[in-house]
Amino acid sequence: MAGTRHRGDPTGHVDAVAAATETAVAAVFRAETARLTAALVRVLGDFAVAEEVVQDALLVAWERWPVDGVPDNPAGWLWTVARRRAVDLTRRNARYTEKLALLVASPADADDDRLTLLFTCCHPALAHEAQVALTLRTVCGLTTAQIASAFLVSESAIVQRLTRARRKIATAGIPYRAPDVDHLAERLAAVLSVVYLTFNEGYLTSVGDDPQRRDLTDDAEWLAAMLADLMPTEPEVLGLLALIRLHRARVRSRFDARGRLVLLADQDRSQWDRPAITAAADLVVRASRMRRPGPYQIQAAIVACHAEATTWADTDWPQILLLYDALATHLPTPVVRLHRAIALAHVVGPAAALTEVDGLAAALHGFHLFHATRAQLLRELGRAADARRADADALGLTGNPAERALLEQRLA
């Protein structure tokens, strides 16, 4: 067992090797699960069977790799095991010969498969929320808990959405193929939602021991860049790519040496990647020249205002508030109104902002950032006891270790 010394191994070397192997196995699983699923869906045309095959392959790896070691080509190893399992399952299918030939001939072509599967899952025959949930699960590998956190709903609600979506794909015979150019636009909104929510989960995780998941932020940026190559005249695609890159440009300053979250006001801006900020801001300008504004472009413009300020005091809060007003016309959600209230506090004052935030209580009572924002405003108004209660409510609603550490520090 990791962390315990074995008899005859006083140095703890065996445990160190076991822990390192376990870490390597987990890393491979995070990187390869979605890619392998996508490759199998392409061949089998069945989401449920593909996911079952992948889980079987991962179980075999979990049993074998700690004993035999992680193979030199873990993706190829998993594909071989999954293919064998898929062959066994395919024997029950009337189209056995055709699919067996595909399984034997096909490599796990991860990149093309994932982009194709992204558009397949976002088929307009499915409800928008079902499209996004299914794609987050199948293509991006998010858990039901992570997807539920993204939608601010229960896990059971997400399970129901996924079940209905898979059933609809099977019964309606929705084909596994990317739409032609003329039909890309009707799926774009859902595709962008998937990339955006994947990035959000990686940027600040909702569950797990790590405060961030760089594999997810890498995937989100890669997908956004691929979409920008595919659809270079779509301003919202450029806006999302700029938004992701602007956030990632300050990644080195977001956590301190102990892994604790550093708020924007306290970050060391000398660590920010200024060339990356300039390049991303240029993307925002390029998108704006197309004169089709949308929520991702506006969010990118907001982040650019923060990124281009050399100090916290130089932040152009009136401009940010105007941008949030524009964002609210495109995306009139309680979360947008919550963020707008933060900008309002810097322009008008905390009292007006608190009134706005309190009006969101019914919609956002289960959202930890609602309570954390409220706590900050209450502190600024000198209501320490109320702020403390709000921080305690926020602490009970987040599983992110960095956020929890920050809230515990405030409460202490």
C-alpha positions, 0 to 999 in steps of 0.5 A: 500500500502506498505510503507504508513501508514493506518488510525487508524494505526499510528505505521505502523504495518499493512504496516509492516505485508503487506510488510512481507507477500508480501516478503514471497509470492515472496520468495515462488514463486521463490522457487516453480514455477519451481518445480510445472511446472516440476511436471505438465509437468510430468503428463500432457506431455504439457509444454504450459498447465503446464505453464498456470496452474502454472500461474493461481495457482500463481495468486490465491495465489497472491490474497489470501495470502495477505488476508489469510496469507501464508499457512503452506505448500505453496508448497502443497497449490499451488499444490492443486490449480494447480491440480484443474485447470489442472483437468478443462483443462484436461476435454477437452482432449481425454485422460481425464480419464488417466491423471485425475488419474495421477493428483489425485495420483501424489504428486509434487515430485520436485527433481526427476521431475526437474532432469528428466525435465532437460534432457527432455528439452535438447532433441537432436531433438531441436537445442542446443540454444533452448534446453538451453533456454527452460530448463532455462525457464521451469526448472529453472524459469528464465524470458525471460529477464534473458535468453536474458541477458545470451545469449546476444540477444533480448527478442523477439529472446528468445520468438521465440526460446521458441515458436519453441521449445515447438511446436517441442516437441508437434508435434514430440511427444518427450516423458517426460522421462530421457534418458537411460545411453547410451544416457546421453552424447548426452544431457550433454553439454546442461544440463551443460550449463543450470546449468552454466547459472542458477548459473551465473544469481544467482551469479550476477543478470541481472534484479531486485532489488537484486544484487544476487539470492541465490535461483538460486545459491542453485539450480545450486549447487544442480543440479550440485551435482546431476549430479555428483552423476549420472555421476561420471566419467564425468570430465566436471560435476565435473569441473562445480561443482567445479567451482560453489563451488569455487565461493560460497566459497567467497560469504561473501566477495563479497558485503559490508554492504551497498550491494555494490559490492566488487571487487576481489582485495579488498575482505577480504580473511579472510572471504573466506571458506578455507575448501570449497576451498580446497575441490573444488580444489580437485574436479578439480584435480580429474577431471584433472586425467581423461585426458579429459579437457573441458571448465568447468574444465579450468574455475574451475582451473582459479578460483582456482588460484584466490581462493588459492592466499592468497593476490591479489599480490600473484595471479599467473597471468602467469598461469591464462593467460595460462589457458585462452589460453587453454580455448579459444581453447575449447570455442573460444567466445568473452567473453572468449577473454575479460576475457583473456585480463584482465589476459593479462593486468596483465602479459604484461600491459594495452596497449596490453590488450586494443588492444585486447579488442578494437578488440571485440567491434563489438561482445560485444558492447551491453555487459556492462562488455566490456565497464567496462573492457575497462574503467579500462584499459583506467584509467590505461593508464591515459585516464580519459575522455575516461574511464569515457565515457566507464563507462557511456556506461557500466552503461547504459547496466546493471540492477544489482544494485550493479554493477550500484552503483559501476559504479555510484561511479566511475563516481562521 
